[in-house]
């Protein structure tokens, strides 16, 4: 009858996962997605800030854009003066 109903001995199934394993998997997924989601939300927030600044005052918007451009130039100068150490 084992042919029809399966073997008479019970299977040795592994025990189900614990809460700790579930939390570790959730932590790893959130850790992997934290940087891309942070960059995405930061870019959207920056765009909203620039739009708000231009709606408030053209000079405030231009100052914010100029501040962003100055930050990019400062980063370029910093990288030019501190080249990577390739050994």
Backbone atoms as SQL, in Angstrom:
CREATE TABLE atoms (id INTEGER PRIMARY KEY, chain TEXT, resi INTEGER, resn TEXT, atom TEXT, x REAL, y REAL, z REAL);
INSERT INTO atoms VALUES
  (1, 'A', 1, 'UNK', 'N', 0.807, -1.189, 0.000),
  (2, 'A', 1, 'UNK', 'CA', 0.000, 0.000, 0.000),
  (3, 'A', 1, 'UNK', 'C', 0.854, 1.259, 0.000),
  (4, 'A', 2, 'UNK', 'N', 2.136, 1.131, 0.289),
  (5, 'A', 2, 'UNK', 'CA', 3.009, 2.292, 0.274),
  (6, 'A', 2, 'UNK', 'C', 3.087, 2.927, -1.092),
  (7, 'A', 3, 'UNK', 'N', 2.808, 2.169, -2.126),
  (8, 'A', 3, 'UNK', 'CA', 2.839, 2.715, -3.483),
  (9, 'A', 3, 'UNK', 'C', 1.729, 3.739, -3.674),
  (10, 'A', 4, 'UNK', 'N', 0.563, 3.472, -3.108),
  (11, 'A', 4, 'UNK', 'CA', -0.569, 4.365, -3.282),
  (12, 'A', 4, 'UNK', 'C', -0.566, 5.528, -2.297),
  (13, 'A', 5, 'UNK', 'N', -0.193, 5.269, -1.071),
  (14, 'A', 5, 'UNK', 'CA', -0.321, 6.270, -0.008),
  (15, 'A', 5, 'UNK', 'C', 1.004, 6.852, 0.441),
  (16, 'A', 6, 'UNK', 'N', 2.081, 6.484, -0.163),
  (17, 'A', 6, 'UNK', 'CA', 3.387, 6.970, 0.237),
  (18, 'A', 6, 'UNK', 'C', 4.010, 6.044, 1.260),
  (19, 'A', 7, 'UNK', 'N', 5.261, 6.298, 1.597),
  (20, 'A', 7, 'UNK', 'CA', 5.927, 5.416, 2.559),
  (21, 'A', 7, 'UNK', 'C', 5.289, 5.530, 3.942),
  (22, 'A', 8, 'UNK', 'N', 5.386, 4.458, 4.702),
  (23, 'A', 8, 'UNK', 'CA', 4.781, 4.452, 6.028),
  (24, 'A', 8, 'UNK', 'C', 5.628, 5.201, 7.043),
  (25, 'A', 9, 'UNK', 'N', 6.895, 5.477, 6.722),
  (26, 'A', 9, 'UNK', 'CA', 7.751, 6.223, 7.638),
  (27, 'A', 9, 'UNK', 'C', 7.570, 7.716, 7.392),
  (28, 'A', 10, 'UNK', 'N', 7.527, 8.520, 8.438),
  (29, 'A', 10, 'UNK', 'CA', 7.356, 9.968, 8.235),
  (30, 'A', 10, 'UNK', 'C', 8.619, 10.589, 7.632),
  (31, 'A', 11, 'UNK', 'N', 8.403, 11.656, 6.868),
  (32, 'A', 11, 'UNK', 'CA', 9.534, 12.379, 6.263),
  (33, 'A', 11, 'UNK', 'C', 10.293, 13.139, 7.343),
  (34, 'A', 12, 'UNK', 'N', 11.556, 13.339, 7.100),
  (35, 'A', 12, 'UNK', 'CA', 12.383, 14.142, 8.013),
  (36, 'A', 12, 'UNK', 'C', 12.464, 15.559, 7.462),
  (37, 'A', 13, 'UNK', 'N', 11.379, 16.317, 7.599),
  (38, 'A', 13, 'UNK', 'CA', 11.355, 17.695, 7.131),
  (39, 'A', 13, 'UNK', 'C', 12.182, 18.567, 8.073),
  (40, 'A', 14, 'UNK', 'N', 12.885, 19.547, 7.498),
  (41, 'A', 14, 'UNK', 'CA', 13.608, 20.471, 8.382),
  (42, 'A', 14, 'UNK', 'C', 12.611, 21.313, 9.162),
  (43, 'A', 15, 'UNK', 'N', 12.995, 21.742, 10.346),
  (44, 'A', 15, 'UNK', 'CA', 12.067, 22.560, 11.138),
  (45, 'A', 15, 'UNK', 'C', 11.820, 23.901, 10.434),
  (46, 'A', 16, 'UNK', 'N', 10.655, 24.488, 10.626),
  (47, 'A', 16, 'UNK', 'CA', 10.381, 25.771, 9.981),
  (48, 'A', 16, 'UNK', 'C', 11.293, 26.866, 10.529),
  (49, 'A', 17, 'UNK', 'N', 11.450, 27.922, 9.734),
  (50, 'A', 17, 'UNK', 'CA', 12.313, 29.024, 10.137),
  (51, 'A', 17, 'UNK', 'C', 11.799, 29.739, 11.378),
  (52, 'A', 18, 'UNK', 'N', 12.718, 30.338, 12.094),
  (53, 'A', 18, 'UNK', 'CA', 12.342, 31.037, 13.323),
  (54, 'A', 18, 'UNK', 'C', 12.124, 32.517, 13.026),
  (55, 'A', 19, 'UNK', 'N', 11.660, 33.236, 14.040),
  (56, 'A', 19, 'UNK', 'CA', 11.471, 34.674, 13.904),
  (57, 'A', 19, 'UNK', 'C', 12.803, 35.371, 13.675),
  (58, 'A', 20, 'UNK', 'N', 13.842, 34.828, 14.270),
  (59, 'A', 20, 'UNK', 'CA', 15.158, 35.452, 14.132),
  (60, 'A', 20, 'UNK', 'C', 15.639, 35.408, 12.685),
  (61, 'A', 21, 'UNK', 'N', 15.426, 34.269, 12.027),
  (62, 'A', 21, 'UNK', 'CA', 15.805, 34.167, 10.617),
  (63, 'A', 21, 'UNK', 'C', 15.001, 35.141, 9.762),
  (64, 'A', 22, 'UNK', 'N', 13.729, 35.274, 10.059),
  (65, 'A', 22, 'UNK', 'CA', 12.880, 36.198, 9.318),
  (66, 'A', 22, 'UNK', 'C', 13.356, 37.631, 9.493),
  (67, 'A', 23, 'UNK', 'N', 13.669, 38.007, 10.716),
  (68, 'A', 23, 'UNK', 'CA', 14.141, 39.369, 10.973),
  (69, 'A', 23, 'UNK', 'C', 15.495, 39.625, 10.327),
  (70, 'A', 24, 'UNK', 'N', 16.361, 38.631, 10.279),
  (71, 'A', 24, 'UNK', 'CA', 17.664, 38.799, 9.629),
  (72, 'A', 24, 'UNK', 'C', 17.479, 39.015, 8.132),
  (73, 'A', 25, 'UNK', 'N', 16.574, 38.265, 7.511),
  (74, 'A', 25, 'UNK', 'CA', 16.324, 38.445, 6.085),
  (75, 'A', 25, 'UNK', 'C', 15.755, 39.840, 5.814),
  (76, 'A', 26, 'UNK', 'N', 14.815, 40.293, 6.631),
  (77, 'A', 26, 'UNK', 'CA', 14.260, 41.637, 6.468),
  (78, 'A', 26, 'UNK', 'C', 15.345, 42.686, 6.639),
  (79, 'A', 27, 'UNK', 'N', 16.219, 42.516, 7.630),
  (80, 'A', 27, 'UNK', 'CA', 17.307, 43.469, 7.889),
  (81, 'A', 27, 'UNK', 'C', 18.255, 43.546, 6.689),
  (82, 'A', 28, 'UNK', 'N', 18.601, 42.399, 6.111),
  (83, 'A', 28, 'UNK', 'CA', 19.522, 42.381, 4.966),
  (84, 'A', 28, 'UNK', 'C', 18.892, 43.075, 3.765),
  (85, 'A', 29, 'UNK', 'N', 17.608, 42.833, 3.527),
  (86, 'A', 29, 'UNK', 'CA', 16.940, 43.467, 2.387),
  (87, 'A', 29, 'UNK', 'C', 16.869, 44.976, 2.589),
  (88, 'A', 30, 'UNK', 'N', 16.493, 45.428, 3.779),
  (89, 'A', 30, 'UNK', 'CA', 16.432, 46.864, 4.037),
  (90, 'A', 30, 'UNK', 'C', 17.818, 47.499, 3.966),
  (91, 'A', 31, 'UNK', 'N', 18.834, 46.787, 4.423),
  (92, 'A', 31, 'UNK', 'CA', 20.195, 47.324, 4.370),
  (93, 'A', 31, 'UNK', 'C', 20.662, 47.478, 2.920),
  (94, 'A', 32, 'UNK', 'N', 20.292, 46.536, 2.067),
  (95, 'A', 32, 'UNK', 'CA', 20.679, 46.614, 0.663),
  (96, 'A', 32, 'UNK', 'C', 19.936, 47.727, -0.069),
  (97, 'A', 33, 'UNK', 'N', 18.712, 48.006, 0.346),
  (98, 'A', 33, 'UNK', 'CA', 17.908, 49.014, -0.338),
  (99, 'A', 33, 'UNK', 'C', 18.023, 50.402, 0.280),
  (100, 'A', 34, 'UNK', 'N', 18.690, 50.541, 1.402),
  (101, 'A', 34, 'UNK', 'CA', 18.728, 51.822, 2.113),
  (102, 'A', 34, 'UNK', 'C', 19.411, 52.909, 1.280),
  (103, 'A', 35, 'UNK', 'N', 20.559, 52.649, 0.703),
  (104, 'A', 35, 'UNK', 'CA', 21.278, 53.673, -0.056),
  (105, 'A', 35, 'UNK', 'C', 20.524, 54.076, -1.322),
  (106, 'A', 36, 'UNK', 'N', 20.082, 53.141, -2.162),
  (107, 'A', 36, 'UNK', 'CA', 19.343, 53.587, -3.354),
  (108, 'A', 36, 'UNK', 'C', 18.059, 54.347, -3.029),
  (109, 'A', 37, 'UNK', 'N', 17.318, 53.879, -2.031),
  (110, 'A', 37, 'UNK', 'CA', 16.090, 54.589, -1.668),
  (111, 'A', 37, 'UNK', 'C', 16.392, 55.953, -1.050),
  (112, 'A', 38, 'UNK', 'N', 17.457, 56.035, -0.263),
  (113, 'A', 38, 'UNK', 'CA', 17.850, 57.321, 0.301),
  (114, 'A', 38, 'UNK', 'C', 18.251, 58.313, -0.772),
  (115, 'A', 39, 'UNK', 'N', 18.998, 57.852, -1.772),
  (116, 'A', 39, 'UNK', 'CA', 19.382, 58.737, -2.875),
  (117, 'A', 39, 'UNK', 'C', 18.161, 59.174, -3.687),
  (118, 'A', 40, 'UNK', 'N', 17.254, 58.253, -3.915),
  (119, 'A', 40, 'UNK', 'CA', 16.046, 58.587, -4.672),
  (120, 'A', 40, 'UNK', 'C', 15.192, 59.609, -3.925),
  (121, 'A', 41, 'UNK', 'N', 14.920, 59.368, -2.656),
  (122, 'A', 41, 'UNK', 'CA', 14.109, 60.311, -1.890),
  (123, 'A', 41, 'UNK', 'C', 14.831, 61.644, -1.695),
  (124, 'A', 42, 'UNK', 'N', 16.155, 61.615, -1.545),
  (125, 'A', 42, 'UNK', 'CA', 16.914, 62.851, -1.422),
  (126, 'A', 42, 'UNK', 'C', 16.868, 63.682, -2.696),
  (127, 'A', 43, 'UNK', 'N', 16.956, 63.019, -3.845),
  (128, 'A', 43, 'UNK', 'CA', 16.875, 63.738, -5.120),
  (129, 'A', 43, 'UNK', 'C', 15.493, 64.352, -5.308),
  (130, 'A', 44, 'UNK', 'N', 14.454, 63.622, -4.954),
  (131, 'A', 44, 'UNK', 'CA', 13.092, 64.164, -5.073),
  (132, 'A', 44, 'UNK', 'C', 12.901, 65.332, -4.117),
  (133, 'A', 45, 'UNK', 'N', 13.398, 65.194, -2.893),
  (134, 'A', 45, 'UNK', 'CA', 13.290, 66.283, -1.924),
  (135, 'A', 45, 'UNK', 'C', 14.070, 67.513, -2.399),
  (136, 'A', 46, 'UNK', 'N', 15.248, 67.303, -2.975),
  (137, 'A', 46, 'UNK', 'CA', 16.026, 68.421, -3.509),
  (138, 'A', 46, 'UNK', 'C', 15.316, 69.118, -4.652),
  (139, 'A', 47, 'UNK', 'N', 14.689, 68.350, -5.523),
  (140, 'A', 47, 'UNK', 'CA', 13.938, 68.950, -6.634),
  (141, 'A', 47, 'UNK', 'C', 12.763, 69.766, -6.112),
  (142, 'A', 48, 'UNK', 'N', 12.055, 69.233, -5.130),
  (143, 'A', 48, 'UNK', 'CA', 10.942, 69.982, -4.539),
  (144, 'A', 48, 'UNK', 'C', 11.456, 71.244, -3.867),
  (145, 'A', 49, 'UNK', 'N', 12.592, 71.178, -3.210),
  (146, 'A', 49, 'UNK', 'CA', 13.173, 72.352, -2.556),
  (147, 'A', 49, 'UNK', 'C', 13.545, 73.424, -3.572),
  (148, 'A', 50, 'UNK', 'N', 14.144, 73.020, -4.684),
  (149, 'A', 50, 'UNK', 'CA', 14.510, 73.989, -5.721),
  (150, 'A', 50, 'UNK', 'C', 13.258, 74.616, -6.333),
  (151, 'A', 51, 'UNK', 'N', 12.240, 73.807, -6.600),
  (152, 'A', 51, 'UNK', 'CA', 11.000, 74.367, -7.141),
  (153, 'A', 51, 'UNK', 'C', 10.356, 75.333, -6.157),
  (154, 'A', 52, 'UNK', 'N', 10.337, 74.976, -4.879),
  (155, 'A', 52, 'UNK', 'CA', 9.788, 75.885, -3.867),
  (156, 'A', 52, 'UNK', 'C', 10.585, 77.188, -3.806),
  (157, 'A', 53, 'UNK', 'N', 11.913, 77.081, -3.912),
  (158, 'A', 53, 'UNK', 'CA', 12.746, 78.281, -3.856),
  (159, 'A', 53, 'UNK', 'C', 12.461, 79.198, -5.043),
  (160, 'A', 54, 'UNK', 'N', 12.297, 78.620, -6.235),
  (161, 'A', 54, 'UNK', 'CA', 11.984, 79.452, -7.400),
  (162, 'A', 54, 'UNK', 'C', 10.579, 80.048, -7.307),
  (163, 'A', 55, 'UNK', 'N', 9.641, 79.323, -6.721),
  (164, 'A', 55, 'UNK', 'CA', 8.301, 79.878, -6.555),
  (165, 'A', 55, 'UNK', 'C', 8.270, 80.978, -5.507),
  (166, 'A', 56, 'UNK', 'N', 9.157, 80.886, -4.531),
  (167, 'A', 56, 'UNK', 'CA', 9.225, 81.914, -3.493),
  (168, 'A', 56, 'UNK', 'C', 9.890, 83.171, -4.036),
  (169, 'A', 57, 'UNK', 'N', 11.072, 82.997, -4.614),
  (170, 'A', 57, 'UNK', 'CA', 11.807, 84.126, -5.155),
  (171, 'A', 57, 'UNK', 'C', 12.791, 83.610, -6.204),
  (172, 'A', 58, 'UNK', 'N', 12.897, 84.340, -7.292),
  (173, 'A', 58, 'UNK', 'CA', 13.842, 83.933, -8.330),
  (174, 'A', 58, 'UNK', 'C', 15.269, 83.972, -7.793),
  (175, 'A', 59, 'UNK', 'N', 15.576, 84.982, -6.979),
  (176, 'A', 59, 'UNK', 'CA', 16.926, 85.098, -6.431),
  (177, 'A', 59, 'UNK', 'C', 17.243, 83.944, -5.472),
  (178, 'A', 60, 'UNK', 'N', 16.261, 83.537, -4.696),
  (179, 'A', 60, 'UNK', 'CA', 16.466, 82.409, -3.786),
  (180, 'A', 60, 'UNK', 'C', 16.700, 81.124, -4.577),
  (181, 'A', 61, 'UNK', 'N', 15.954, 80.938, -5.646),
  (182, 'A', 61, 'UNK', 'CA', 16.153, 79.772, -6.497),
  (183, 'A', 61, 'UNK', 'C', 17.516, 79.775, -7.163),
  (184, 'A', 62, 'UNK', 'N', 17.915, 80.924, -7.680),
  (185, 'A', 62, 'UNK', 'CA', 19.237, 81.026, -8.301),
  (186, 'A', 62, 'UNK', 'C', 20.354, 80.825, -7.284),
  (187, 'A', 63, 'UNK', 'N', 20.146, 81.330, -6.071),
  (188, 'A', 63, 'UNK', 'CA', 21.150, 81.124, -5.018),
  (189, 'A', 63, 'UNK', 'C', 21.272, 79.643, -4.684),
  (190, 'A', 64, 'UNK', 'N', 20.160, 78.929, -4.648),
  (191, 'A', 64, 'UNK', 'CA', 20.189, 77.490, -4.352),
  (192, 'A', 64, 'UNK', 'C', 20.874, 76.715, -5.472),
  (193, 'A', 65, 'UNK', 'N', 20.581, 77.076, -6.716),
  (194, 'A', 65, 'UNK', 'CA', 21.244, 76.425, -7.849),
  (195, 'A', 65, 'UNK', 'C', 22.735, 76.751, -7.839),
  (196, 'A', 66, 'UNK', 'N', 23.077, 77.997, -7.547),
  (197, 'A', 66, 'UNK', 'CA', 24.486, 78.389, -7.456),
  (198, 'A', 66, 'UNK', 'C', 25.209, 77.667, -6.334),
  (199, 'A', 67, 'UNK', 'N', 24.515, 77.457, -5.221),
  (200, 'A', 67, 'UNK', 'CA', 25.111, 76.711, -4.108),
  (201, 'A', 67, 'UNK', 'C', 25.379, 75.267, -4.516),
  (202, 'A', 68, 'UNK', 'N', 24.458, 74.671, -5.246),
  (203, 'A', 68, 'UNK', 'CA', 24.667, 73.302, -5.747),
  (204, 'A', 68, 'UNK', 'C', 25.834, 73.234, -6.723),
  (205, 'A', 69, 'UNK', 'N', 25.930, 74.211, -7.618),
  (206, 'A', 69, 'UNK', 'CA', 27.038, 74.244, -8.568),
  (207, 'A', 69, 'UNK', 'C', 28.367, 74.447, -7.846),
  (208, 'A', 70, 'UNK', 'N', 28.374, 75.306, -6.833),
  (209, 'A', 70, 'UNK', 'CA', 29.595, 75.529, -6.053),
  (210, 'A', 70, 'UNK', 'C', 30.004, 74.256, -5.313),
  (211, 'A', 71, 'UNK', 'N', 29.040, 73.496, -4.839),
  (212, 'A', 71, 'UNK', 'CA', 29.356, 72.242, -4.157),
  (213, 'A', 71, 'UNK', 'C', 29.975, 71.236, -5.120),
  (214, 'A', 72, 'UNK', 'N', 29.456, 71.177, -6.352),
  (215, 'A', 72, 'UNK', 'CA', 30.026, 70.262, -7.350),
  (216, 'A', 72, 'UNK', 'C', 31.439, 70.686, -7.717),
  (217, 'A', 73, 'UNK', 'N', 31.670, 71.985, -7.889),
  (218, 'A', 73, 'UNK', 'CA', 33.017, 72.485, -8.213),
  (219, 'A', 73, 'UNK', 'C', 33.965, 72.225, -7.057),
  (220, 'A', 74, 'UNK', 'N', 33.514, 72.452, -5.826),
  (221, 'A', 74, 'UNK', 'CA', 34.366, 72.210, -4.658),
  (222, 'A', 74, 'UNK', 'C', 34.743, 70.734, -4.562),
  (223, 'A', 75, 'UNK', 'N', 33.795, 69.853, -4.860),
  (224, 'A', 75, 'UNK', 'CA', 34.103, 68.416, -4.846),
  (225, 'A', 75, 'UNK', 'C', 35.134, 68.071, -5.913),
  (226, 'A', 76, 'UNK', 'N', 35.009, 68.679, -7.093),
  (227, 'A', 76, 'UNK', 'CA', 35.984, 68.453, -8.165),
  (228, 'A', 76, 'UNK', 'C', 37.374, 68.936, -7.780),
  (229, 'A', 77, 'UNK', 'N', 37.452, 70.097, -7.160),
  (230, 'A', 77, 'UNK', 'CA', 38.754, 70.622, -6.719),
  (231, 'A', 77, 'UNK', 'C', 39.337, 69.714, -5.644),
  (232, 'A', 78, 'UNK', 'N', 38.514, 69.256, -4.719),
  (233, 'A', 78, 'UNK', 'CA', 38.978, 68.348, -3.661),
  (234, 'A', 78, 'UNK', 'C', 39.537, 67.062, -4.260),
  (235, 'A', 79, 'UNK', 'N', 38.828, 66.487, -5.210),
  (236, 'A', 79, 'UNK', 'CA', 39.291, 65.245, -5.838),
  (237, 'A', 79, 'UNK', 'C', 40.551, 65.470, -6.646),
  (238, 'A', 80, 'UNK', 'N', 40.697, 66.641, -7.267),
  (239, 'A', 80, 'UNK', 'CA', 41.899, 66.932, -8.053),
  (240, 'A', 80, 'UNK', 'C', 43.122, 67.079, -7.149),
  (241, 'A', 81, 'UNK', 'N', 42.945, 67.637, -5.979),
  (242, 'A', 81, 'UNK', 'CA', 44.089, 67.830, -5.068),
  (243, 'A', 81, 'UNK', 'C', 44.403, 66.602, -4.234),
  (244, 'A', 82, 'UNK', 'N', 43.481, 65.666, -4.144),
  (245, 'A', 82, 'UNK', 'CA', 43.697, 64.448, -3.367),
  (246, 'A', 82, 'UNK', 'C', 43.453, 63.239, -4.267),
  (247, 'A', 83, 'UNK', 'N', 44.397, 62.930, -5.134),
  (248, 'A', 83, 'UNK', 'CA', 44.181, 61.779, -6.031),
  (249, 'A', 83, 'UNK', 'C', 44.159, 60.474, -5.249),
  (250, 'A', 84, 'UNK', 'N', 43.534, 59.451, -5.782),
  (251, 'A', 84, 'UNK', 'CA', 43.484, 58.169, -5.069),
  (252, 'A', 84, 'UNK', 'C', 44.853, 57.537, -5.009),
  (253, 'A', 85, 'UNK', 'N', 45.098, 56.814, -3.935),
  (254, 'A', 85, 'UNK', 'CA', 46.377, 56.146, -3.736),
  (255, 'A', 85, 'UNK', 'C', 46.269, 54.731, -4.303),
  (256, 'A', 86, 'UNK', 'N', 46.781, 54.555, -5.515),
  (257, 'A', 86, 'UNK', 'CA', 46.732, 53.243, -6.172),
  (258, 'A', 86, 'UNK', 'C', 48.058, 52.544, -5.991),
  (259, 'A', 87, 'UNK', 'N', 48.040, 51.472, -5.272),
  (260, 'A', 87, 'UNK', 'CA', 49.285, 50.721, -5.037),
  (261, 'A', 87, 'UNK', 'C', 49.226, 49.393, -5.706);
